Amino acid sequence: MAKFNLNDNWYEIIDSESPTTSTFNNSSSSSVATFLIPNTDIIPFVQDVLGSATLKNNSFISREIPASSPLFYWQYASKIVSIKGYSPDGNLDANALKQDTTYKNIQTNIPPYVGNYKFYKITVQFESRPYNVITDDQLFRYKEDKKYFLPRFSPFAREGFEDEPSDYTDRKEYLRFTNIELEPYFDNLTWGNGNFQLVGGDNDDFDYAALPQAVSGLNNTIIPKYKLFFKWYFVPFEFSVLNKRWTDCYNKINQEAFTAKRGDVTFELFEKGSILFKKSEIKKYEPYYPFDIINIGPNSSIYDYFTEYYKNQYCDITFECIYWDLSLATKPAADPATYKPLFCKDPDSMFNRLLNPVQQNWFYAETAKEKQIASPIFWSIPLQLLWTYQQGQ
């Protein structure tokens, strides 16, 4: 048996016939390798191999990515298959070992002694992932400090709706550990009298009062759209606890395009105003080590309790959205004289347009004729905020 150094710390076991095995199919691939680890390094090895994610500064996620397969670099460690002692070295007091963990004050029923070995053979399973695995250094070099705007309404002032500016840093977290899925579907749009005011384009030449008679039998239109799922993996569970960013983004369209950068070239993933955020779903799973030291005192809040207890636990998060971008649709320009322009309004988004089924034009619509108090069908916000954190309700 021989050893092969991995990342200057751990050693892969090799032999005349390789103990490493691999499998491939049309949708995934995996491999298994065995390492020889000193007895004092078992927990650090597990943490180093499987990777970690931490919520930093109550704002963003920092990651230590999982180890790659020694043979197939696109496969990342996903599971410790087995741990076997090698080279016996007496025994250890099990209760003494317990005193070095957070279980020291918890009643447990364990054998008094445990076998001790100088080294352990640890077998690791590596799997291909359905998302990009990118380090902090690789990702954060493209971070951008930005402003965004939310609607603020002053019912006792003449200005009505106004922009409320805020700051955030886009660290492009949605470009890693996130899988994007699109599912086509069709909406059946029924035209009729509603509660919105068309405020853009050539509206004066059309008799809307006669519209129901003019389109009798033609008041249903099939609209192609997509269900859009951002599936975000291996997220600290505390990220989902009282995250005000998610509340702010609910039922809003994207104020900015989703972009990626390669060298000096910027790619647009999703256009501005093409995504409507509907909801989030969280799938929590228990960690391999339940918790670190818990810092809870008499003045701790419920937020402190959740973030302390859950700080070593993870979840997968799905952001469900609707993607709708009809680039070939006829959209008469909205006239600023007929509505109050704001940063948090997007008059060009299809989500803020209503169809004239006779002329097949999509007009910008608002909730009222009074410009100061009228709102769009959907306000806008950078949906990149879904991958950031702000404590709140």
Secondary structure, DSSP 4 states (H G I P E B T S, - for coil): -EEEEETTTEEEEE-SS---EEEE-SS-EEEEEEEEEEGGGHHHHHHHHH-EEEEETTTEEEEEPPPBPSS-TTEEEEEEEEEEEEEEEEEEEHHHHHTTSTTTTS-----SEEEEEEEEEEEEEEEE-SS----HHHHHTT-EEEEEEEEEEETTSTTEEEEEEEEEEE--GGGSSEEEEEEEEEEEEEP---S-EE-BSS-TTS-GGGHHHHTTT--EEEEEEEEEEEEEEEEEGGGGSSBHHHHHHTT-EESS-EEEEETTEEEEEE-TT-EEEEEEEEEEE--SS--S-----TT--HHHHHHHHTTT-EEEEEEEEEE---TTSB-PPBPGGGS---TT--TTSGGGEEEETTTTEEEEEES-S-TTT--BSS-EE-GGGGGS--B--
